[in-house]
Amino acid sequence: MSYDDAAPAKANPKGVKVYQRILELFEAEGVKTMFGIPDPNFVHLFVEAEKRGWDIVTPHHELSVGMMAEGYARMTGKPGLAIATLGPGIANAAGAMMCAKVENTPVIFIGGQRGRVTERRVRRGRIQFIQQEDLFKNSVKWSTSIEYGDQVDEIFRQAFRVCQSGTPGPVYIEYPSHVIQDDLDVPPVLPPEKYRLVEPGADGEMIKKAVELVKAAKNPILFVGHAVQCARGGEKVKALADLMQCPVIQTSGGTAFIKGLEDRTFPYGFSTVANEAVRNSDLCIAIGTELGEPCHYGKWRHWAEKNAERKWIYVELDPTAIGVNRPIDVPLVGDLRTVVPQLTEALKDSPRKASPDLAKYIEADKKRLKDLAESAPNLNGPMHTARWVVEATKAFPENGIHVRDGGGTVIFTWTYLQCKPHDVIWNQNFGHLGTGLPYAIGASVADGGKRPVLFTTSDSAFLFHIGELETAARLNLPIVTVVGVDNQWGLEVGVYKRTFGHGKTNEPGVHWSKDVRFDKIAEGLGCKGMYVEKAEELGPAIKEAFASGKPTVIHVPIDPVANHGGLENKDTPNYDEFRTWYAEGSQ
């Protein structure tokens, strides 16, 4: 296929082409991976990227393209690059833009386009054409079009600034066909620090005020969100935690454990230990979190006790976020990768003794996990979801990456998780099902395929992008997928039962064929497939799958009644806690 208004190739004896300059700009940022499906707008860029030694990942759907780029960004702390063709291609990617926006992930989307889009034509019936940019403005932080080749440097430098400054998020750049072959007479690319400040520090006076609050506190906590992982700031937060000697509370989105802090890190909302530590705290240092609904805005539910007296230090890059969801005593405005070391340095001569209840919390949480592993039901028929989580995560490989997807199975995972992974990728804020397999592939590509990836998912979520198993097989990525199969939209079945009562409705739209075999689908797409029914066989199957060296899918039938929680969701752990996330009317 060719486009009628695409510019013909021209000789370039001196300068560089637009597509070459784009790659140079990304290389200066430390990015040499792209996700996309090549078309006439991008074939020159793909060929050049291959010559330059880039990793080129070509999925089967543009929505997967954006999600893989998001998984990459979360694992590297650098912007992901997602490419989609004009018209239907970039339309398919739009959902990934929205997801990255709500999940605060820096992804640069480049969309193809016909000729100069500022031309105001009245013609109708143009092939594969629509005014795209206006459609995506509300789904990204910034959108623009390359109208002239010599705009490339300023446009992409602005994209890097915008997607990583303030609250991180995606940007959209349109790449019209008339600029593809433009020649540029430009100097070598400058290093990023010459034209932008990525990691600003906090005000010195505010650091001093924070130190005063820390010294005065008796029961401080660190409240750590998923931006700590995405910014690769774990080691810096650990240095602060070592001085603080206090509990570390994970947000529901920030469920990755910082290496060296595993024993004193507790999940907010889904652990009695965490909730007790929150209630007793007189100082909270919040790092890398929006303090959103799943955190109860830091002021109600578990925070309500002592809310009037508790002091807050908030490390936040976006100054407009300060004081929005709750009052803040000391705002430390800046990049956590800079601000946390500032605070650590200021406290280094005043290390704290361990918080009074820290040892008690550590022992209580160990007992909680042990009790949960023992108490998870072991049914005679299809596996109970709690047992599915216990057995799968007990077999979590050392130094693995955990990717999650699904509805009911994720709720069970929050409570019954038996491992403490250092990298966890899932979709909290947007609630977007189907992200898991693209996330797993993007994360594994970012890692260079070195670390094992355990992907736990429910069947409905897995079906969204199951065709990407071929991508995993083609790249030979060490991903083992454990699918809990109940042949239904589990949480939605529960909604029917709570709304109308058990047996009072046919529950239209939430049940599907019981003949689907994910292990067989996996084999057909070039992966290894396994089928496991007994709980005691799941852990060994996972170990065998990783040992095989092939991407593997393990089909595990789970009990449909247990997974939707019965009439009152009695079987679903902490379901009432999850419901409090939808906080309309809360103060």
N, C-alpha and C positions, 0 to 999 in steps of 0.2 A: 504493500500500500504506500502511496506517496500523496503528499498534500499539494494542492494547486498553487498555494502561495508560499511554499517552502523555498528558501533562498538556495541557489546553486552553490556548490563548493568553489572556493577561490584559493589560489596559491597563497602561501604564507611564509615567505622566505625569511622574515625578520622576527615578527612578534609571535603572540600565542592566540589560539582560538578561544572563544568564550567558554566552551566546555572544558578546555584545558585549565583556564583560569579558575573556574569553579572548583575543580579538583585541587588545585594548588591552595586555594583558600581553606578548604576543609583539612588538607594535610597540615597546614599551619596550626590548626586547632587540635591536632592529634587524632583526627578521624580519617580512617582509611577503610571504611565499610559502608556499603550502600545496600538498601533493600528496595527492590522494584522489579517491574516487568518492562523490558526494553521495547520501544516502538520507534517510528521514524524520528521523533523529536530527540530521542535519547541514545540511539545506537552509537553515535560518535563518542558520547560521554562514556558509555559502557566499554567500548573498545579501548579507549584511552585509559580508563580505570584499570582494566585488566593488564595493560602494558606497564602500569605503574605499581602493580602488585597489590591492588586492593582486593578485599574480600567482597565478592558480588553475590548476593543472595536473591534468588528469583523465586518467590512463592507462586501460588496459584490464584491468589485473589488480592486485590489492592487493600482490602480491609486488613488482611493479614500483614501486608507490607508495613502499614503504619504501626500495627501492634508489635511486630518484630523490632521495628526501629525503637519503639518505646522500651521493650525489654532490654535492648542494647544500651539505651541511655541510662536505665536504672542500674545497670551493672558497671558502667564505666564512669559515670559522672560527666560525660560529654554528650553533646547533642547527637541524636540519632538522625540519619538521613533516609527519608522515604520518598520514593519517586513513583509517579503515576501518570499514565498517558492522559491526553485531553478527553473531555467529555465523560464517558462512562467510567473510565479508569479513576479519575480524580473524584468522581461522584461516589464510587465504591469506597474510596479512602476517607470520605467525610466523617464516617462514624469513628474512625481512629483519631481524627483531629479532635473531635469532641471529647473522646476518652482522655487523650493526652492533656487537654485543657483542664478537665476536672481533676485529673490525677496529678497535675502540676509537673508534667514531664517535658523536658526540652527536646522537641522533635522538629526538624525542618522538613516540611513537605514541599517538593518541587513538582508542579503540575505542568504538563505540556499544554500547548495552545496553538491555534492557527496563527495567521499573520498578526500584525500589530493590532492589539485589541482595542486601542484607543480610536481606531478608525470607526466612524459612525456610519455604518451601512444600514440600508433599509431592506436589503435583500432577505428573502426567506429561503428555508430549505437548505441551508449550508450544512454539509456533512460533518457529523461529530463536532458540532460547535454549539457553545452556549457561553454567555458572559459569566464566567466561572467565579471570578474574584468576589463579586458581591454576595455570592451564595455562602462563602466561607468566613466572612468577616467576623461574624459572631461566634465562630467555632475556634478561633485562634487569637493570639495576642496581637498579631500584626500581619497584614497581607499586602502584597504589592505585585507589580509586574515589571519585568525587564523590558523596557521600551527601546533602549539603545544599548549596544554592547558595552560602551564605556561606563555604564552604571553598575557593572557587575561587582566591583570591589565595594562600593559604598552600600549596595543593597545587601550583600552577604555579610558584611561586617555589622550592619545594623541588625540583621537576622540573628547573628551570634549574640549580640548585646541583648536584644529583646528577649530571646528565648531563655537566657540564663540570668537575667536581672530581675529584681523584685520577686514576685511569685513566678517561678519558672513555668514554661508552657510552650505550646507549638506556634510556629509561624508558617505562612504559606507564601511561596514565591512562584509566580507564573513565568514560564519559560517558552515564549512564543517562537515559532519556527523561523521567523525572519532574522533572529539574532544568532542562531546556532553556529553559523559559519563565519561570523564577524571576526575580523582580525583586530587584535588589541596590541598597541605599542605601550606596554606598561612595565614598570620596574619590578624587580623581584618582590614577592609577598613579604611584608613586614611581620615580625613575630607579634602575636596577639596583644602582648602587654604594651605595645607601642600605640594601640588605638582603642583599648578598652580596659576597664578595671573590673575583673571578674569577682574578686574576693575582698570586698571592702571590709574594714574593721570598724569596731564600735567606738563611740566617743569615750575618751579617757575618764572624764568625770563620772560617766555612767558606770564604767567599770569599777570605780572606787565605791560608788553607792551599792553596787552589787556585792562587793566584798564585805561591806558593812552588814548587809542582810545575811550573808552566809555565816559570818562570825557570830551573829546574834541568834541564829536558828538553833533549835534543839532537835527537831525532827524534820530535816530537809529531805526532799526527794528529787531525783532527776526524772523528768517526763519526756521520753524520747520518741519522736515520730519517724515516719519512713523517709524523710528527707536526709536523715543521718546516713542511711544506707545508700540512697541515690547519689548523695554528694561524696560518698566514700569517706565519710568523716568518723568512722568508728574508732580508730586509734586515738584520735584527738579527744573524743568524748570519754574514752577509757581513762586517759590521763587525768581528766577532771574528776571522773568518778573515783579514781584511786585516792585523790585528795579528799573528796567529800565523804567517802566511806558510808554511803547511804543507799537505800533501795533505789533501783532503777526500774521505772514503770514504763512498759511499752504501751503505746497507743494501739488501737485495733488495726491501724494500717501499718504501723512500724513493728512488725513481729519478727524481724531479724534480730538475732542475739549478737551483741558485740563480743568478739573474742576476748576471753578473760573475765567477762562479767556474767557468764551464764548462770552461776548459782544465785546471784542476787538480782536477777531481772525477772519481773513478774508481769503477766498480761493484764492490763486494765480491764475491768468489767467482768472478766471471765475467770478471775482468781480471787478467792476470799482474802488471800494474803495481800495482793495488790490493793484491793479495796480498803482493807484495814490500814495499810500504809498511807493511802491517800487521805483517809478520814483523820488520821493522827498527825498528818504533816502540818508544819507551821510555815514552811517555805517550799515553793515549787519552782524549779528551774526548768522551763519548757524549751526544748530544742528541736527544731525541724518538724513542727506540727502546726496545723492551722487552728487547733483548739476548736474543732468543729462539732457537729452533732454526735458522732460516735464517742467523743470525749465529754459530752454533756456541757460543752462550752466552758469547761473548767470551773463551773459554778453551781451546778445542781446535781441531784442524785448523790453519788459518792463524795462529791465535793461540798455538799450543803453544810455538813458539820464543820465548824470553824471557818466557814467561808468569809465571814467578816474580818477575822483576824489573820488569815493566811496571807503571806506575802508572795508576790510573783516576780520572777525575773524571766524575761521572754527574749530569746535569741531569734531574731526574725530579720530576713533580708529585705522584706517589703515594708517600708515605713507606714504605708497606708493600712496595713493589717493590724497595727498596734492599737489596742483598746477597742477593737470592733466587737469581738465576742465576749470579752470580759475586761474589767479594768486591770491595768498592769502597773506595778510599783516601779520597776526599773526596766525600761526597754533597752535592749542591747541590739541596735540596728546594724546589721551587717551580715556577711556570709559566715555561716557557722564554722567553716573551715579556718577562718581567721579569728572570729570572736571567741570561740571556745578556748583556743590556746591563749588568747589575751587574759581571759578569766583565770585559767590555770596558772599562768605566770604570776598574776597578781595574788594568788592564794598559796603559792608554793612555800612561803615561809610560815603558813598557818594551817598545816594539815590537821584535819579533824580526827577525833577518835571515832570509832565505829558507832553508828547510831544505836541507841539503847536496845531496840528490838530487832536489829538486823539479823543476828544469829538465830533468833526465834523464827523470823520470817523464812530464812533459808531452810531450816529443818521442816517447818510446816509445809513449804512448797514441795520439798522432796516427798513428803508423806502424801500430799495431794496427788502427785503424779503416780506414785506407786498404788495408791488406793484406786485411782481411776483405771489403771491398767488391769487391776484384779477384778474390779466390779463391772467392767464393760460386759454386757450380756453376750453369751455364747450360745446362739440358737441352733436348733437341729436343722432348720431349713436354711433359706438364704441368710447370709451374714448380716448381723445387726450393724448399722452404720458406725456405732461407737467402737465395736470390735474391729471393723474395717480400718478405722483410723489408727487404733492402737497397734495392730499388727503391721500395718504399712509403715508407720513412722518409727516403730521400734527397729525396723530394718533400714532406716535411713543411713545412707553411706557416709563415712567420715569425710568431712569437708565438702559435702554435697550442697547443691542449690535446690531449694524447695519452691516449686511453682504450684499454685492452687487455682482451682476454678470450680464453679458450681454454686448452688444455693444451700440446700440442706446439708450437704457433705461438708461445706466450709464451716457452718455453724457448729457441727460436731467436732471439727478439727480444732477450733479455738479452745475447746475444753479438754479434749482427749489427746492432744498432741504429745508424743513421747520423745521427740527429738528437740534439739536446740540449734537449728541451722543458722549460719552466719549470713546467709543471703536468702531472702524470701521475696517472691514476686507474685502479687495478686492484685486484683482490682477492688479497692474498697469504696472510694468516693462515688464513682460513676455506677457501680453495680453492674458492669457490662459483662454478661456471660459470653463465653467463647474466646476470651482473651488468652486462656491458659496455654494452648499449644503454640500460638505465635509468640507469646512471652517466653516460653521455654526455649524455642528455637533462637530467638533474638539474644537471650541471655547466654545460651551455650556458644553461639557464634562470637559474642563479645569476649567470652572466656577462652576462646580458642579451642573449645571442645576438650579442655583438660579435666574439668571437674564433673563428676556424675550429677545428673539432674533427675530428681524424683518429682514427677508431675502427678498430683492426685486430683481427680476430677470426677464429676458426675456425668452420666451418659448424655443427658440433654445438652449440657454445655459443650461436651466433647464433639458433638455432631456439627457444631457451627462451622468448624474449620478442619474437619477430619482429613480432608484432602492434603493438608500440609504434612501429613505423615510421610508422603513421598519426598517432601523437601528435607525432612529429618533423615530419611534413609539415604537420599542422594548425598547429603553432607556427612553422613555417618556420625551423627551426633550422639553422645552418650546419655540419651533420654529414656527413662523407663516410666511409662504412663500406667497408672493404676486406676481403672475406671470402675466406679461403683454403679451398678446397673440395676435400676428398678423400673425401667420402661415407663417413666412418667416424669412430669414436671412436679417434683416432690413438694416443694413449698406451696405451689399453687393448688395442689390437691388439699393440703392443709387449710388453705384459705377457703376453698369451697366448704369444707367440713365445719370450719368455725363460723362461716356466714350462714349456712343453711341447715346445719346439723347432719349427723352421720346418716347416710343412706337416703337423704331427702332430695338429692339431685343426681343426675347422671354424670356430673363433672365434665361437661364438654370441653374438648380442646387440650386436655392435660395428660391423656394417656396415648401411648403409641405402641407399635408392633413389638411383641415379645420374641420375634424371630431374629432380631439383629444380633450378630456376633462380632464384637469388636476385635477379637483376636484374629478372626478370619479376614476382616477388612484390612487389618494391619499387614497380614501376610500378602494380601493382594497388592498392597502399596509398597512392598519391599522391606517391611519391618518384620521382626519376630513377633509371633502371637502366642499367648498363653491363656489358659482358662483355669481358674481356681475357685473352688466352692468352699473348701474347709479353711477355717481361720488359721489353724496351725500350719497350713501349707503356704500361706501368703508370704510370710517373711522369707522362707527358703526360695520361693519363686522369684522374689525381687532380687535376691543375691545372685541367683542363677542368671537372671536377665542381665544384670550389670556385668557379670563374668563373661557373657557371650560376646560382648563388644558391639552388639547391634542395638539400634533403637527398638524398643520392645513395648508392646501393649498387653497388659494383663486384664482380662475381662473377669470381674468379680460380681456375681449376683448378690444384691443386698436386699434386705427385707423392705418391701414398699410401705408397710404400715409404720414400721419404726422410723423410716426416713422422713415421712411427712409428720410424724409425731403423734399420730392418733387424733382423737377428737379434740383433746385439750392441749395437744403438743406436749404431753407428759413425758414422752421419751426424748424430746429434743432438749439437750442441756442448755441452760441459760437463754432459752428462747425469749423469755420476758425481758432479759437484758438487751437482746438484739432489738426488740420492738421499741425500746426507748430511744433508739437512734433517730426515729422519725419524730422530731421534737417540736412540731408545730405548737405554738402557744406557750412554750417554756420560756422562763425569764432568764 
